[in-house]
Amino acid sequence: MKVQLLRNATQILTVNGKTLLIDPMLAPKGSYGPFNHTGNDLKNPLVDLPVSGMEIERIIAQTDAILLTHLHLDHWDTVAQQLIPKNMPIICQPADIPVLTKAGFVNLLPLAYTLLWHGIQIIRTGGQHGTGETGKRMGIVSGYVITHGQNKLYVAGDSIWCREVKDAIDNYQPNHIIVNGGGARFITGDPIVMDINDVIKVCRYAPVAKVYVVHLEAVNHGKESRAFIKAALKSESFADRCFVPDDGEVFIEKS
């Protein structure tokens, strides 16, 4: 099992000889307007991808399926929809099927609970993309537990620390957990993904797992930097098993 972070939540997962492209946001820096009600007017994405356009085309050509946690722009953007072949298998939550079908994608694998795909078990988990009215507006989101052999990876998706995340850890006991951090939020309301307090809760709740924080420094509503998160993890003595990968970094590599 190998995982490389490209940018934000976009990752390349290689497992059992197959490659999954997770939550592709592939546009160049500044291609989209800012998310509204965030207190700044920075255009998204805030940074370029760490690879060239030709390399992105190569990655897509070598991809066996797309894995989508949900359809927000910073996880499934216009450029990705243009570059990815319409017959590419897309594993997604059932709620997203109508939108993907309307966009012309024809090889959809809606995952209500579990899927055995090329010898890889993929289980869909729940999450909460914020609290209160904001959380309701953000809609349905999913995470995934991906298992092959002794490797069990939990991709939590765009969720705060909540009962669904606890249940996923309890039920599946992952040895690797990827969380979307940065404490993204709007001017009013609570964070819509994990802030550092939530990340620390994950570390405490899963004391034998390695935790990785992504979804950082790429969109204008993110509030916490890599440097801030690393310093906080060090002060809580979690720096030896909670990591903050850079864009382009291979951060999991297990046989």
N, C-alpha and C positions, 0 to 999 in steps of 0.2 A: 504494500500500500504506500502510495506516494501522493503528497498534496503540495501544490505550489500556489501561492497567492499571486494573483495578477494585480488587482486593485479593488478596493472596497470589499464586496463579498464575492467577487469573481475569482473562482479557484479552479484549478485543474486537478482532478482526482483520478489517479491511475490505480486500478485494483483488478487482480486476476486477469491481467492482460487487456483490460478494457479501460477506456478513458471517458470520464464524465466531465463535462464543462458545467460548473455550478454558477447560477445567477449571472449570466454574462451582461455586463455593461461595457460596451466596447468603443464608445465614442471618444474622439480626442478631447483634450482639455477645453473647457468653456463652450461646449457645443450646445448646451441647454441653459435656459434661464434658471435663476435661483428658485429653490423651493420657497413658497410664500410664507409669510408670518414667522420668519426666523430671525429677524433683526439685522440682516445683512443682505446685500445684493450681489454676492459672489456667484458667478456662473458655474454650472456643473458640467462635467466633473472638475474638481479643483486642480487635479494633476493629470498628466498624460499617463497612458499605460507604459509599463517598463519594457515593452517590446514593440517592434516596428509593425506597420500594417501588413507587410509580407509575412511576418512571423505569426500574426493573428490569423491570417488566411491558412497558414500551415497548421496551426493548432486546430482550427475548425475542421480541416481536411482529415486530421487524425482523431477527431472526436467521434465516439460511438453513440453518445446520447447526451442530451441536455438535462440537467436536474434543476428544476425551478422551485424555490420556496414560496414565491408569490410574484406578482407582476408589476410591482412599482418600478418606476423608471430607473432607479439606481440598482435594479436587479435584472431587468429585462428591457433593454433600451431599444430605441429605433434602429440604431446601427446594427445591433445584434440581430434584430429581426430581418434586416436587409441582407446580412452576410450569411446567416445560417440557412442551409437548404431547407425547403419546405417539407421534404420527406425525412428530415433528421428525426429520430426518435426523441420525444420530449416526455420526461417523467415529471408529473406535476400533481398538484392537488385538484380534486374533481371540480371545485368551484371555478377554476380557471379555464376549463375546457371551452366554454362558449367564446371567450375572447380569443383564444388561440386558434380555434376553428375559423372564426371570422377573419383572422389575419392570414389564413391560407395554409396553416400547418396541418398536415394530414396523417402524421404518424404519432398520435398522442397516446400516452400510457398513463391514464388517470389512476392515482394511487390512493385508494380509500384507507387501506391499512398496511398491507404487506405485499411485496413483489419479489419473486426469485428471478433474477435477470442475469443470465450467463454465469450462474453459480454464485452470484452475489445476492445476499439478502438485503433488501431495502425496506425499512419500516417507516411509515410516516408518523410524525408526532405533532402535537399541538403547540400553541404558543399564544402569547398576548402581545400585540404590537402597540403597547401603551395601555393607559388606564382611562376609565370613565368615557366621556363622549369622544375624546380624541382616539382612544383605542377602538371604539366602535367605527369611527370614520375610516380608520386605517385598514379595516377589513380583516378577512381570514388570512392567516399565515401558517406555514408549516415548517417543521424541522424534519430531519431524516436521520435514522440510525442505519449505518451501512456496515455490514458484517461480512468478512471473508476470513476463514481460518481463525487465528487467534486475534486478529485485528478487528476492533469494534469502534467505529467512529461515529460520534454524535454531532451532526451539524444542526445547531439550535435554531438558526435562522433569525429573522427580525423579531426577537422576543425579549421582553424584560424578564427578570427573575419572577417566576410564578409557579403555580401548582403543576402546570403542564410540563415545565422543565424539570421540576422535582420528580414527577412521575417517570419521565423518560430516563433519568439517572437511576431511579430506584428499579425500574422494570428491566433495563437493558445493561446496566453496569458497564458503560463504555470506558475504554482505557484512553481514548482521545476525545476531547470535547472542543469544538470550535464555536465560539460565541461572537455575536455581532455587538461590538462595543462602541464607545465614543459618546454615549449619552445624548444622542441626537434628540432634539426637542424643538417645539415651536415657542413663540413668545409666551403663550399661556399653556398650562398643562404640564404634566410630568414627562420624563423621558419616554421615548417610543422604542428604544432599544436599550441594552444594558449600559448603565454607567459603571464607574469603578466600584461602587458599593455592591451592585449586582454581581459583577465579576468576582469580587472577593467572596460573596455568598456561594457562588458556584464552586470556587476552590475549596471552601470549607466543607461543602456538602458532598463533594466527590474527592476525598482525600488521597485516593490512589491514582486518580486520572491526571493526565497531562492536559492542560487547558491552553487554548490559543485564542488571542483576541484579534479579530479582523474588523472590517467595516470602519476604517479609520482614515482621517485626513483626506477624504475624497469627495465629500458632499457638504453643502454649505450649512446644513443644520446640525452637523456634528460639533460637539462642544469640548471633547477631551482629546488631547494629543497623545501620540505614542510616548513621548517623553514623560508626560504627566502620569500615564498609566503605569509605565515601567517603574517610576519612582515610588508610586503607591504600592505596587506589588512587592518591591524590595523592602519597603518599610513594614509590610505585613509578613515578611519572610516567605513569600510565595514565588520569588523570582527563579527558584530552581525547578519549578514545574508548571509555571504559568508564563507563557511566552507571547511576545508581541512582534510578529513577523513583519518585515518590510515588504513593500511591493516588489514582486519578482522572486521572492525567497521561497525555496523549497523547505518547508518547515516540518513535514512528516515524511520519513523515509524508512519503512519497515518491510522486512522480507516476509 
